[in-house]
Amino acid sequence: MYSMWITESFLCCCSGGTDGIKVWAWSDITSSSTCHPKATLVVKDVQQQDYEINSMAVNNDMMYAGSGDGRVYEWDLQQSCVKATYSGHQDYVHAVSFRPSSNQLISASEDGSVCVWDTVSAKDKPIKTLHPGAKEEKGFVCCATCNSTGDWMACGGSMSPCVYHMSSLTKAVTLPVSSKVVTQAVLFEGDRLITAGSEPSLHHWSVNGAAIATVPSSQLHIFSLVANKKNQKVLSAAGSSPKVDIYTNCGYKAFSLTITDINK
């Protein structure tokens, strides 16, 4: 399972490899008398090819799926059809996300680029294509996200993670992470940025690139960072082990949840 989204209005979305994306309406889930309600929408690649879907994002019942063919597809979940195709990458898309308070979509790719798209007008080409790595550096970008105000965007991959100023679309800072580390997750939490990847630790930074803290993890590789911002500041980190690390105040690992097979 590569990606999962839950929307408040009507559905739950999940994707996994070349099996595409399946969408279930919450009304069908809650009213179903079986444990396996029928999906209201099954999304395969529109070209009927077995391209894996690595990432997706949902906004106002529009779903944006990053595909292995280097494109991002915009699906209308109410009408179950493709509304637009975003073509600008030369290799498969690892991540898609939105810039808050705007119509801009961000996609990160194996080709080493990050594309910024206008979902309203300029769907035939990106507003700008960013190249986080050095010109002589060949690498990939596997994560990208904006802060809550949309002023900053962080991205990472095989090259050092960096922060962009979104109004000017210029690079503000490159974070001094070891060249041996692949950054696989980036997350803005308040006034700090958290990065993680192919090492058993999380790094906390200020937006200007100053190191704040390095916090140990039980994961050898961290693939996902998620924060709860409503009641209490809690951060979860998941990756290559059956454990999910839980951090309180985003800087202290309080405990780990262990996922086990109930049939064993």
URQUIWO-V731158 format. One record per pair of residues at least 24 apart in sequence whose C-alpha atoms are under 8 Angstrom apart, sorted by the first residue. I is the first residue (numbers start at 1). J is the second residue. D is the distance in whole Angstrom. If there is no record, write none. Layout:
I:J:D ; I:J:D
This chain:
2:53:8 ; 2:54:6 ; 2:55:7 ; 3:54:7 ; 3:55:6 ; 3:56:7 ; 4:56:8 ; 5:56:8 ; 5:57:7 ; 5:58:7 ; 7:58:8 ; 15:53:7 ; 15:54:8 ; 15:55:8 ; 16:52:8 ; 16:53:7 ; 16:54:8 ; 17:51:8 ; 17:52:5 ; 17:53:6 ; 17:54:7 ; 18:50:5 ; 18:51:6 ; 18:52:4 ; 18:53:7 ; 19:44:7 ; 19:50:8 ; 19:52:7 ; 20:44:5 ; 20:45:7 ; 20:52:7 ; 20:53:6 ; 21:53:8 ; 41:77:8 ; 41:80:7 ; 46:82:8 ; 54:93:7 ; 54:94:5 ; 54:95:7 ; 55:93:8 ; 55:94:6 ; 55:95:5 ; 55:96:6 ; 56:95:7 ; 56:96:6 ; 56:97:8 ; 57:96:6 ; 57:97:6 ; 57:98:8 ; 64:96:7 ; 65:96:7 ; 66:92:8 ; 66:93:5 ; 66:94:7 ; 66:95:6 ; 66:96:6 ; 66:107:8 ; 67:92:6 ; 67:93:6 ; 67:94:8 ; 68:92:4 ; 68:93:6 ; 69:93:8 ; 70:109:7 ; 72:107:8 ; 84:123:7 ; 85:123:7 ; 85:124:8 ; 86:123:6 ; 86:124:6 ; 86:125:7 ; 86:126:8 ; 87:124:7 ; 87:125:7 ; 88:115:7 ; 88:125:6 ; 88:126:7 ; 89:113:7 ; 89:115:8 ; 93:142:8 ; 94:141:7 ; 94:142:5 ; 94:143:7 ; 95:142:6 ; 95:143:6 ; 95:144:7 ; 96:144:7 ; 97:144:7 ; 97:145:6 ; 97:146:8 ; 98:145:7 ; 98:146:7 ; 99:145:8 ; 99:146:6 ; 99:147:8 ; 99:150:5 ; 100:146:7 ; 100:147:8 ; 100:148:6 ; 100:149:6 ; 100:150:5 ; 101:149:7 ; 101:150:7 ; 102:150:8 ; 106:144:7 ; 106:145:8 ; 107:144:7 ; 108:141:6 ; 108:142:6 ; 108:143:6 ; 108:144:6 ; 109:140:6 ; 109:141:5 ; 109:142:6 ; 110:139:7 ; 110:140:4 ; 110:141:6 ; 110:142:7 ; 111:139:7 ; 111:140:6 ; 111:141:7 ; 112:138:7 ; 112:139:5 ; 112:140:4 ; 112:141:5 ; 113:140:7 ; 113:141:6 ; 114:141:7 ; 114:144:8 ; 128:169:8 ; 132:159:8 ; 132:161:8 ; 132:162:7 ; 132:171:8 ; 133:159:6 ; 133:160:7 ; 142:183:8 ; 142:184:6 ; 142:185:8 ; 143:183:8 ; 143:184:6 ; 143:185:6 ; 143:186:7 ; 144:185:8 ; 144:186:7 ; 145:186:7 ; 145:187:7 ; 145:188:8 ; 146:188:7 ; 147:187:8 ; 147:188:5 ; 147:189:8 ; 148:188:8 ; 154:186:7 ; 154:187:8 ; 155:186:7 ; 156:182:8 ; 156:183:5 ; 156:184:7 ; 156:185:7 ; 156:186:7 ; 157:182:5 ; 157:183:5 ; 157:184:6 ; 158:182:5 ; 158:183:7 ; 159:183:8 ; 163:207:7 ; 172:208:7 ; 173:208:6 ; 173:209:6 ; 174:209:7 ; 175:209:6 ; 184:222:7 ; 184:223:6 ; 184:224:8 ; 185:222:7 ; 185:223:6 ; 185:224:6 ; 185:225:6 ; 186:225:7 ; 187:225:7 ; 187:226:8 ; 189:227:8 ; 196:222:6 ; 196:223:8 ; 197:221:5 ; 197:222:5 ; 197:223:6 ; 198:222:6 ; 213:251:8 ; 215:251:7 ; 215:252:7 ; 215:253:8 ; 216:253:8 ; 217:245:7 ; 217:253:8 ; 218:243:7 ; 218:245:7 ; 219:243:8
